[in-house]
Amino acid sequence: MVRVFYVYILESLVETGRFYVGSTSDLKVRMAQHNEGESFHTAKFRPWTLRWYCSFATREKAEAFEAYLKSGSGRAFQKRHL
């Protein structure tokens, strides 16, 4: 079985302009966790909608791209392209 890793961007439905970047190997379960308040960092801005996601073949590549998106240049990349 091939394992896929995802990097995703969520958008808050209650606070305009609030985004969250994360990574996971099970996007459906992780979305449910965010919307059920199980994530400390996203609980107070729920509900969330999935704005964008991308799959990677390895956890290392997904985590590296997640870190990039959380950097200053990565945020600029998001605004231009995503």
C-alpha positions as CSV (number, residue, x, y, z in Angstrom):
1,M,0.0,0.0,0.0
2,V,1.3,3.4,-1.0
3,R,1.2,6.0,1.8
4,V,0.6,9.6,0.8
5,F,1.3,12.7,2.9
6,Y,-0.6,16.0,2.5
7,V,0.1,19.6,3.1
8,Y,-3.1,21.6,3.4
9,I,-4.4,25.2,3.9
10,L,-7.6,25.7,5.9
11,E,-9.6,28.9,5.9
12,S,-11.7,29.9,8.9
13,L,-15.4,30.4,8.2
14,V,-15.8,32.7,11.2
15,E,-12.8,35.0,10.9
16,T,-12.2,36.4,7.4
17,G,-8.6,36.1,6.4
18,R,-7.6,33.5,9.0
19,F,-5.7,30.6,7.5
20,Y,-3.9,27.6,8.9
21,V,-1.2,25.4,7.2
22,G,-0.7,21.8,8.3
23,S,0.3,18.4,7.1
24,T,-1.1,14.9,7.7
25,S,-1.2,11.4,6.2
26,D,-5.1,11.3,6.6
27,L,-6.6,14.5,5.4
28,K,-10.3,13.5,6.0
29,V,-9.6,12.6,9.7
30,R,-7.4,15.7,10.3
31,M,-10.2,18.0,8.9
32,A,-12.7,16.4,11.3
33,Q,-10.2,16.9,14.2
34,H,-9.8,20.6,13.3
35,N,-13.6,21.1,13.1
36,E,-14.3,19.2,16.3
37,G,-11.9,21.4,18.3
38,E,-9.3,18.7,18.9
39,S,-6.4,20.9,17.7
40,F,-5.4,23.6,20.2
41,H,-4.2,26.0,17.5
42,T,-7.4,25.9,15.4
43,A,-10.2,25.3,18.0
44,K,-11.2,28.9,18.5
45,F,-11.5,29.8,14.8
46,R,-13.7,26.8,13.7
47,P,-15.4,25.8,11.6
48,W,-12.8,25.5,8.9
49,T,-13.0,24.8,5.2
50,L,-10.3,23.2,3.1
51,R,-8.9,25.9,0.8
52,W,-6.0,23.9,-0.8
53,Y,-4.0,20.7,-0.5
54,C,-1.2,18.9,-2.2
55,S,0.1,15.3,-1.9
56,F,3.7,14.1,-1.4
57,A,5.3,10.7,-1.6
58,T,7.3,11.2,1.6
59,R,6.7,12.7,5.0
60,E,10.0,14.6,4.8
61,K,8.9,16.4,1.6
62,A,5.5,17.2,3.0
63,E,7.0,18.6,6.2
64,A,9.6,20.6,4.3
65,F,6.9,22.2,2.1
66,E,4.7,22.9,5.2
67,A,7.7,24.6,6.8
68,Y,8.2,26.7,3.6
69,L,4.6,27.7,3.5
70,K,4.8,28.9,7.1
71,S,7.9,31.1,6.3
72,G,7.7,34.7,5.1
73,S,8.5,33.8,1.5
74,G,6.1,30.9,1.7
75,R,3.2,33.2,2.8
76,A,4.0,35.5,-0.1
77,F,3.9,32.4,-2.4
78,Q,0.5,31.5,-1.0
79,K,-0.9,34.9,-1.7
80,R,0.4,34.9,-5.3
81,H,-0.4,31.3,-6.3
82,L,-2.8,29.7,-4.0
